Amino acid sequence: MNLLASKHCAILFSMAELLNMMRKAMETSGQSRYRISKETGIAESVLSRFMSGETALTVETVERLADYLGLEIVLRPKRGRGAPKGG
């Protein structure tokens, strides 16, 4: 998943949308939670609660899970109101 599709087209998601996309990627990966847990070091109970929507994930856990699933998360500076001003 590359949140920046190209230099000219940005696809932006809320954190909730990002986590939902990760849930779908886990579901379609064909890997069991047990296997994902063993290969990522993320507790199976954490993955289970995440998949059921009971809890979110830490940034570190999101990074590990995205890497395992072959996803890329790209952040970019915010535009408009609230963006840092250069100078």
MMTF fields as JSON, N, C-alpha, C and O atoms, coordinates in Angstrom:
{
  "mmtfVersion": "1.0.0",
  "mmtfProducer": "UNKNOWN",
  "numBonds": 347,
  "numAtoms": 348,
  "numGroups": 87,
  "numChains": 1,
  "numModels": 1,
  "chainsPerModel": [1],
  "groupsPerChain": [87],
  "chainIdList": ["A"],
  "bondAtomList": [4, 2, 8, 6, 12, 10, 16, 14, 20, 18, 24, 22, 28, 26, 32, 30, 36, 34, 40, 38, 44, 42, 48, 46, 52, 50, 56, 54, 60, 58, 64, 62, 68, 66, 72, 70, 76, 74, 80, 78, 84, 82, 88, 86, 92, 90, 96, 94, 100, 98, 104, 102, 108, 106, 112, 110, 116, 114, 120, 118, 124, 122, 128, 126, 132, 130, 136, 134, 140, 138, 144, 142, 148, 146, 152, 150, 156, 154, 160, 158, 164, 162, 168, 166, 172, 170, 176, 174, 180, 178, 184, 182, 188, 186, 192, 190, 196, 194, 200, 198, 204, 202, 208, 206, 212, 210, 216, 214, 220, 218, 224, 222, 228, 226, 232, 230, 236, 234, 240, 238, 244, 242, 248, 246, 252, 250, 256, 254, 260, 258, 264, 262, 268, 266, 272, 270, 276, 274, 280, 278, 284, 282, 288, 286, 292, 290, 296, 294, 300, 298, 304, 302, 308, 306, 312, 310, 316, 314, 320, 318, 324, 322, 328, 326, 332, 330, 336, 334, 340, 338, 344, 342],
  "bondOrderList": [1, 1, 1, 1, 1, 1, 1, 1, 1, 1, 1, 1, 1, 1, 1, 1, 1, 1, 1, 1, 1, 1, 1, 1, 1, 1, 1, 1, 1, 1, 1, 1, 1, 1, 1, 1, 1, 1, 1, 1, 1, 1, 1, 1, 1, 1, 1, 1, 1, 1, 1, 1, 1, 1, 1, 1, 1, 1, 1, 1, 1, 1, 1, 1, 1, 1, 1, 1, 1, 1, 1, 1, 1, 1, 1, 1, 1, 1, 1, 1, 1, 1, 1, 1, 1, 1],
  "groupList": [{"groupName": "MET", "atomNameList": ["N", "CA", "C", "O"], "elementList": ["N", "C", "C", "O"], "formalChargeList": [0, 0, 0, 0], "bondAtomList": [1, 0, 2, 1, 3, 2], "bondOrderList": [1, 1, 2], "singleLetterCode": "M", "chemCompType": "L-PEPTIDE LINKING"}, {"groupName": "ASN", "atomNameList": ["N", "CA", "C", "O"], "elementList": ["N", "C", "C", "O"], "formalChargeList": [0, 0, 0, 0], "bondAtomList": [1, 0, 2, 1, 3, 2], "bondOrderList": [1, 1, 2], "singleLetterCode": "N", "chemCompType": "L-PEPTIDE LINKING"}, {"groupName": "LEU", "atomNameList": ["N", "CA", "C", "O"], "elementList": ["N", "C", "C", "O"], "formalChargeList": [0, 0, 0, 0], "bondAtomList": [1, 0, 2, 1, 3, 2], "bondOrderList": [1, 1, 2], "singleLetterCode": "L", "chemCompType": "L-PEPTIDE LINKING"}, {"groupName": "ALA", "atomNameList": ["N", "CA", "C", "O"], "elementList": ["N", "C", "C", "O"], "formalChargeList": [0, 0, 0, 0], "bondAtomList": [1, 0, 2, 1, 3, 2], "bondOrderList": [1, 1, 2], "singleLetterCode": "A", "chemCompType": "L-PEPTIDE LINKING"}, {"groupName": "SER", "atomNameList": ["N", "CA", "C", "O"], "elementList": ["N", "C", "C", "O"], "formalChargeList": [0, 0, 0, 0], "bondAtomList": [1, 0, 2, 1, 3, 2], "bondOrderList": [1, 1, 2], "singleLetterCode": "S", "chemCompType": "L-PEPTIDE LINKING"}, {"groupName": "LYS", "atomNameList": ["N", "CA", "C", "O"], "elementList": ["N", "C", "C", "O"], "formalChargeList": [0, 0, 0, 0], "bondAtomList": [1, 0, 2, 1, 3, 2], "bondOrderList": [1, 1, 2], "singleLetterCode": "K", "chemCompType": "L-PEPTIDE LINKING"}, {"groupName": "HIS", "atomNameList": ["N", "CA", "C", "O"], "elementList": ["N", "C", "C", "O"], "formalChargeList": [0, 0, 0, 0], "bondAtomList": [1, 0, 2, 1, 3, 2], "bondOrderList": [1, 1, 2], "singleLetterCode": "H", "chemCompType": "L-PEPTIDE LINKING"}, {"groupName": "CYS", "atomNameList": ["N", "CA", "C", "O"], "elementList": ["N", "C", "C", "O"], "formalChargeList": [0, 0, 0, 0], "bondAtomList": [1, 0, 2, 1, 3, 2], "bondOrderList": [1, 1, 2], "singleLetterCode": "C", "chemCompType": "L-PEPTIDE LINKING"}, {"groupName": "ILE", "atomNameList": ["N", "CA", "C", "O"], "elementList": ["N", "C", "C", "O"], "formalChargeList": [0, 0, 0, 0], "bondAtomList": [1, 0, 2, 1, 3, 2], "bondOrderList": [1, 1, 2], "singleLetterCode": "I", "chemCompType": "L-PEPTIDE LINKING"}, {"groupName": "PHE", "atomNameList": ["N", "CA", "C", "O"], "elementList": ["N", "C", "C", "O"], "formalChargeList": [0, 0, 0, 0], "bondAtomList": [1, 0, 2, 1, 3, 2], "bondOrderList": [1, 1, 2], "singleLetterCode": "F", "chemCompType": "L-PEPTIDE LINKING"}, {"groupName": "GLU", "atomNameList": ["N", "CA", "C", "O"], "elementList": ["N", "C", "C", "O"], "formalChargeList": [0, 0, 0, 0], "bondAtomList": [1, 0, 2, 1, 3, 2], "bondOrderList": [1, 1, 2], "singleLetterCode": "E", "chemCompType": "L-PEPTIDE LINKING"}, {"groupName": "ARG", "atomNameList": ["N", "CA", "C", "O"], "elementList": ["N", "C", "C", "O"], "formalChargeList": [0, 0, 0, 0], "bondAtomList": [1, 0, 2, 1, 3, 2], "bondOrderList": [1, 1, 2], "singleLetterCode": "R", "chemCompType": "L-PEPTIDE LINKING"}, {"groupName": "THR", "atomNameList": ["N", "CA", "C", "O"], "elementList": ["N", "C", "C", "O"], "formalChargeList": [0, 0, 0, 0], "bondAtomList": [1, 0, 2, 1, 3, 2], "bondOrderList": [1, 1, 2], "singleLetterCode": "T", "chemCompType": "L-PEPTIDE LINKING"}, {"groupName": "GLY", "atomNameList": ["N", "CA", "C", "O"], "elementList": ["N", "C", "C", "O"], "formalChargeList": [0, 0, 0, 0], "bondAtomList": [1, 0, 2, 1, 3, 2], "bondOrderList": [1, 1, 2], "singleLetterCode": "G", "chemCompType": "PEPTIDE LINKING"}, {"groupName": "GLN", "atomNameList": ["N", "CA", "C", "O"], "elementList": ["N", "C", "C", "O"], "formalChargeList": [0, 0, 0, 0], "bondAtomList": [1, 0, 2, 1, 3, 2], "bondOrderList": [1, 1, 2], "singleLetterCode": "Q", "chemCompType": "L-PEPTIDE LINKING"}, {"groupName": "TYR", "atomNameList": ["N", "CA", "C", "O"], "elementList": ["N", "C", "C", "O"], "formalChargeList": [0, 0, 0, 0], "bondAtomList": [1, 0, 2, 1, 3, 2], "bondOrderList": [1, 1, 2], "singleLetterCode": "Y", "chemCompType": "L-PEPTIDE LINKING"}, {"groupName": "VAL", "atomNameList": ["N", "CA", "C", "O"], "elementList": ["N", "C", "C", "O"], "formalChargeList": [0, 0, 0, 0], "bondAtomList": [1, 0, 2, 1, 3, 2], "bondOrderList": [1, 1, 2], "singleLetterCode": "V", "chemCompType": "L-PEPTIDE LINKING"}, {"groupName": "ASP", "atomNameList": ["N", "CA", "C", "O"], "elementList": ["N", "C", "C", "O"], "formalChargeList": [0, 0, 0, 0], "bondAtomList": [1, 0, 2, 1, 3, 2], "bondOrderList": [1, 1, 2], "singleLetterCode": "D", "chemCompType": "L-PEPTIDE LINKING"}, {"groupName": "PRO", "atomNameList": ["N", "CA", "C", "O"], "elementList": ["N", "C", "C", "O"], "formalChargeList": [0, 0, 0, 0], "bondAtomList": [1, 0, 2, 1, 3, 2], "bondOrderList": [1, 1, 2], "singleLetterCode": "P", "chemCompType": "L-PEPTIDE LINKING"}],
  "groupTypeList": [0, 1, 2, 2, 3, 4, 5, 6, 7, 3, 8, 2, 9, 4, 0, 3, 10, 2, 2, 1, 0, 0, 11, 5, 3, 0, 10, 12, 4, 13, 14, 4, 11, 15, 11, 8, 4, 5, 10, 12, 13, 8, 3, 10, 4, 16, 2, 4, 11, 9, 0, 4, 13, 10, 12, 3, 2, 12, 16, 10, 12, 16, 10, 11, 2, 3, 17, 15, 2, 13, 2, 10, 8, 16, 2, 11, 18, 5, 11, 13, 11, 13, 3, 18, 5, 13, 13],
  "groupIdList": [1, 2, 3, 4, 5, 6, 7, 8, 9, 10, 11, 12, 13, 14, 15, 16, 17, 18, 19, 20, 21, 22, 23, 24, 25, 26, 27, 28, 29, 30, 31, 32, 33, 34, 35, 36, 37, 38, 39, 40, 41, 42, 43, 44, 45, 46, 47, 48, 49, 50, 51, 52, 53, 54, 55, 56, 57, 58, 59, 60, 61, 62, 63, 64, 65, 66, 67, 68, 69, 70, 71, 72, 73, 74, 75, 76, 77, 78, 79, 80, 81, 82, 83, 84, 85, 86, 87],
  "secStructList": [7, 7, 1, 5, 7, 1, 1, 1, 7, 5, 7, 7, 7, 7, 2, 2, 2, 2, 2, 2, 2, 2, 2, 2, 2, 2, 2, 2, 6, 7, 7, 7, 2, 2, 2, 2, 2, 2, 2, 2, 7, 7, 7, 2, 2, 2, 2, 2, 2, 2, 2, 6, 6, 1, 7, 7, 7, 7, 2, 2, 2, 2, 2, 2, 2, 2, 2, 2, 2, 6, 7, 7, 7, 7, 7, 7, 7, 7, 7, 1, 6, 6, 7, 7, 7, 7, 7],
  "xCoordList": [0.855, 0.0, 0.899, 1.677, 0.799, 1.559, 0.555, -0.244, 0.586, -0.405, -0.189, -1.087, 0.968, 1.215, 1.313, 2.339, 0.27, 0.231, 1.224, 1.786, 1.448, 2.431, 2.754, 2.193, 3.653, 3.995, 2.777, 2.694, 1.845, 0.73, -0.593, -1.59, -0.605, -1.852, -1.6, -0.819, -2.244, -2.079, -3.387, -4.461, -3.286, -4.441, -4.243, -3.303, -5.111, -4.953, -6.038, -7.195, -5.657, -6.585, -6.538, -5.498, -7.662, -7.666, -7.023, -6.85, -6.674, -6.084, -7.057, -6.64, -8.344, -9.331, -9.357, -9.436, -9.293, -9.284, -8.011, -8.048, -6.89, -5.62, -5.687, -5.29, -6.19, -6.286, -7.26, -7.019, -8.354, -9.289, -8.624, -8.855, -7.804, -7.084, -6.113, -5.936, -5.487, -4.559, -5.317, -4.833, -6.505, -7.324, -7.648, -7.525, -8.061, -8.397, -7.175, -7.282, -6.012, -4.78, -4.462, -4.016, -4.688, -4.464, -5.423, -5.026, -6.698, -7.705, -7.376, -7.556, -6.902, -6.651, -5.253, -4.928, -4.425, -3.047, -2.979, -2.004, -4.027, -4.006, -3.199, -3.044, -2.689, -1.887, -2.753, -3.603, -2.536, -3.273, -2.702, -1.558, -3.522, -3.026, -1.849, -0.9, -1.921, -0.825, 0.479, 1.503, 0.439, 1.661, 2.155, 3.35, 1.231, 1.616, 2.247, 3.252, 1.657, 2.19, 3.608, 4.499, 3.818, 5.144, 6.187, 7.329, 5.802, 6.776, 7.018, 8.04, 6.086, 6.257, 6.62, 7.121, 6.365, 6.591, 5.45, 5.559, 4.357, 3.176, 2.311, 1.979, 1.946, 1.162, -0.125, -0.796, -0.453, -1.669, -2.904, -3.861, -2.886, -4.025, -4.185, -5.308, -3.076, -3.124, -3.732, -4.586, -3.293, -3.84, -5.331, -6.106, -5.729, -7.128, -7.987, -9.036, -7.543, -8.296, -8.327, -9.331, -7.225, -7.172, -8.164, -8.909, -8.175, -9.053, -10.531, -11.373, -10.843, -12.239, -12.634, -13.79, -11.684, -11.972, -11.977, -12.377, -11.536, -11.526, -10.421, -10.541, -9.352, -8.216, -7.518, -7.631, -6.799, -5.959, -4.566, -4.363, -3.627, -2.251, -1.326, -1.625, -0.209, 0.8, 1.455, 1.364, 2.109, 2.803, 3.841, 3.973, 4.575, 5.593, 4.961, 5.5, 3.825, 3.147, 2.596, 2.66, 2.058, 1.583, 2.734, 2.567, 3.898, 5.067, 5.476, 5.738, 5.533, 5.929, 4.927, 5.305, 3.649, 2.611, 2.604, 2.483, 2.733, 2.772, 3.951, 3.813, 5.101, 6.287, 6.044, 6.368, 5.482, 5.198, 4.227, 4.386, 3.222, 2.199, 2.639, 1.898, 3.844, 4.344, 3.71, 3.594, 3.299, 2.664, 3.648, 4.563, 3.455, 4.296, 3.397, 2.41, 3.741, 2.998, 3.879, 5.007, 3.357, 4.128, 3.437, 2.237, 4.193, 3.665, 4.209, 5.327, 3.419, 3.889, 3.389, 2.436, 4.021, 3.586, 2.142, 1.691, 1.451, 0.075, 0.037, 0.902, -0.944, -1.103, -2.226, -3.158, -2.118, -3.193, -3.074, -1.978, -4.204, -4.254, -3.554, -3.769, -2.733, -2.035, -0.718, 0.011, -0.398, 0.873, 2.003, 1.819, 3.188, 4.331, 4.675, 4.584, 5.069, 5.425, 6.92, 7.702, 7.313, 8.742, 9.298, 8.56, 10.632, 11.13, 12.458, 13.021],
  "yCoordList": [-1.158, 0.0, 1.218, 1.423, 1.993, 3.232, 4.353, 4.503, 5.148, 6.196, 7.33, 8.145, 7.395, 8.371, 7.6, 6.982, 7.633, 6.84, 7.344, 6.547, 8.629, 9.212, 10.61, 11.059, 11.299, 12.669, 13.585, 14.571, 13.258, 14.152, 13.697, 14.415, 12.542, 12.001, 11.447, 10.511, 12.008, 11.529, 10.905, 11.477, 9.75, 9.09, 9.166, 8.58, 9.874, 10.1, 9.347, 9.31, 8.758, 7.977, 8.427, 8.87, 8.313, 8.523, 7.297, 6.269, 7.404, 6.266, 5.087, 3.94, 5.36, 4.277, 3.569, 2.341, 4.332, 3.726, 2.916, 1.835, 3.442, 2.73, 1.39, 0.362, 1.403, 0.163, -0.817, -2.024, -0.309, -1.197, -1.824, -2.998, -1.063, -1.61, -2.7, -3.702, -2.5, -3.508, -4.77, -5.881, -4.604, -5.774, -6.575, -7.799, -5.87, -6.55, -7.245, -8.352, -6.6, -7.217, -8.49, -9.473, -8.485, -9.697, -10.794, -11.948, -10.426, -11.414, -12.046, -13.249, -11.247, -11.752, -12.338, -12.872, -12.241, -12.742, -14.264, -14.838, -14.91, -16.369, -16.908, -18.121, -16.029, -16.434, -16.43, -15.557, -17.389, -17.428, -16.39, -15.958, -15.998, -15.069, -15.687, -14.996, -16.998, -17.686, -17.495, -17.137, -17.732, -17.599, -16.15, -15.893, -15.207, -13.79, -13.425, -12.716, -13.91, -13.645, -14.176, -13.463, -15.421, -16.035, -15.323, -15.158, -14.902, -14.299, -12.812, -12.273, -12.143, -10.708, -10.402, -9.321, -11.361, -11.098, -10.328, -9.904, -10.146, -9.473, -10.546, -11.546, -10.349, -11.347, -11.675, -10.788, -12.957, -13.393, -12.732, -12.427, -12.51, -11.858, -10.414, -9.927, -9.734, -8.363, -8.382, -7.555, -9.327, -9.44, -9.765, -9.228, -10.632, -11.015, -9.813, -9.579, -9.051, -7.861, -6.807, -6.116, -6.684, -5.745, -6.151, -5.313, -7.428, -7.902, -7.762, -7.552, -7.876, -7.748, -6.295, -6.007, -5.381, -3.96, -3.499, -2.371, -4.358, -4.011, -3.03, -2.278, -3.036, -2.183, -1.748, -2.395, -0.645, -0.186, -0.769, -1.563, -0.39, -0.864, 0.315, 1.439, 0.057, 1.099, 1.342, 0.507, 2.475, 2.788, 1.716, 1.291, 1.279, 0.236, -1.051, -1.689, -1.425, -2.647, -2.498, -3.438, -1.325, -1.064, -1.227, -1.833, -0.69, -0.797, -2.252, -2.668, -3.027, -4.442, -5.233, -6.041, -4.993, -5.712, -5.314, -6.173, -4.038, -3.573, -4.195, -4.636, -4.232, -4.822, -6.297, -6.759, -7.028, -8.449, -8.663, -9.593, -7.791, -7.932, -7.359, -7.423, -6.801, -6.234, -4.899, -4.534, -4.169, -2.869, -1.758, -1.939, -0.62, 0.543, 1.691, 2.008, 2.301, 3.452, 4.672, 4.725, 5.643, 6.842, 8.041, 8.244, 8.826, 10.052, 11.237, 11.198, 12.283, 13.491, 14.685, 14.566, 15.832, 17.028, 17.382, 17.229, 17.847, 18.271, 19.581, 20.438, 19.736, 20.981, 21.791, 21.248, 23.099, 23.96, 24.259, 24.278, 24.489, 24.889, 23.875, 22.669, 24.364, 23.507, 22.968, 22.322, 23.224, 22.745, 23.634, 24.842, 23.048, 23.871, 24.854, 24.533, 26.052, 27.075, 27.069, 27.105, 27.022, 27.049, 28.444, 29.428, 28.509, 29.866, 29.926, 31.014],
  "zCoordList": [0.0, 0.0, 0.0, 0.932, -1.001, -1.078, -1.046, -1.97, 0.015, 0.158, -0.826, -1.034, -1.425, -2.477, -3.782, -4.067, -4.561, -5.781, -6.814, -7.565, -6.866, -7.77, -7.27, -6.271, -7.959, -7.569, -7.635, -6.903, -8.504, -8.772, -8.165, -8.24, -7.58, -7.057, -5.662, -5.494, -4.687, -3.319, -2.847, -3.033, -2.247, -1.666, -0.16, 0.375, 0.513, 1.94, 2.698, 2.278, 3.8, 4.589, 6.039, 6.525, 6.728, 8.168, 8.81, 8.155, 10.077, 10.778, 10.779, 10.614, 10.961, 10.964, 9.616, 9.561, 8.529, 7.195, 6.977, 6.389, 7.451, 7.324, 8.05, 7.502, 9.281, 10.053, 9.396, 9.403, 8.829, 8.117, 6.904, 6.612, 6.195, 5.046, 5.491, 4.799, 6.651, 7.167, 7.57, 7.353, 8.157, 8.499, 7.237, 7.217, 6.191, 4.936, 4.349, 3.821, 4.439, 3.925, 4.696, 4.106, 6.021, 6.813, 6.378, 6.22, 6.182, 5.791, 4.441, 4.257, 3.512, 2.16, 1.992, 0.932, 3.032, 2.924, 2.875, 2.39, 3.385, 3.436, 4.608, 4.747, 5.445, 6.597, 7.854, 8.026, 8.714, 9.976, 10.93, 10.792, 11.899, 12.929, 13.67, 14.04, 13.881, 14.565, 13.793, 14.376, 12.491, 11.683, 11.648, 11.793, 11.454, 11.444, 12.777, 12.822, 13.86, 15.194, 15.339, 15.802, 14.944, 15.074, 14.226, 14.654, 13.03, 12.12, 12.37, 11.946, 13.055, 13.319, 14.766, 15.073, 15.653, 17.072, 17.721, 18.871, 16.987, 17.531, 18.182, 17.545, 19.439, 20.164, 19.411, 18.883, 19.373, 18.686, 19.295, 18.583, 20.613, 21.271, 20.786, 20.653, 20.523, 19.994, 18.597, 18.278, 17.764, 16.413, 16.452, 15.66, 17.362, 17.482, 17.869, 17.268, 18.874, 19.301, 18.2, 18.024, 17.456, 16.339, 15.251, 14.743, 14.897, 13.831, 14.199, 13.326, 15.482, 15.909, 16.137, 16.448, 15.986, 16.154, 17.597, 17.885, 18.513, 19.931, 20.287, 21.254, 19.511, 19.828, 18.551, 17.51, 18.65, 17.541, 17.759, 18.678, 16.941, 17.067, 17.306, 16.905, 17.958, 18.11, 16.758, 15.857, 16.622, 15.372, 15.064, 13.916, 16.076, 15.88, 15.352, 14.448, 15.918, 15.492, 14.077, 13.284, 13.757, 12.393, 11.408, 10.35, 11.754, 10.87, 10.663, 9.534, 11.747, 11.63, 10.801, 9.952, 11.057, 10.332, 8.854, 7.982, 8.576, 7.181, 6.448, 5.307, 7.094, 6.475, 6.16, 5.066, 7.099, 6.896, 5.734, 4.943, 5.641, 4.607, 3.262, 2.28, 3.225, 1.973, 1.638, 0.468, 2.67, 2.485, 2.808, 3.611, 2.183, 2.447, 2.886, 2.222, 3.996, 4.497, 4.3, 4.791, 3.583, 3.266, 3.894, 3.707, 4.633, 5.219, 4.451, 3.937, 4.375, 3.715, 4.504, 5.274, 4.321, 5.043, 4.702, 3.566, 5.696, 5.528, 4.751, 4.931, 3.904, 3.149, 3.766, 4.358, 3.616, 4.092, 5.569, 6.13, 6.183, 7.584, 8.478, 8.354, 9.362, 10.309, 9.815, 10.568, 8.557, 8.005, 8.483, 8.631, 8.73, 9.124, 8.019, 6.834, 8.417, 7.435, 7.211, 8.161, 5.958, 5.61, 5.765, 5.813, 5.843, 5.922, 6.377, 6.497]
}
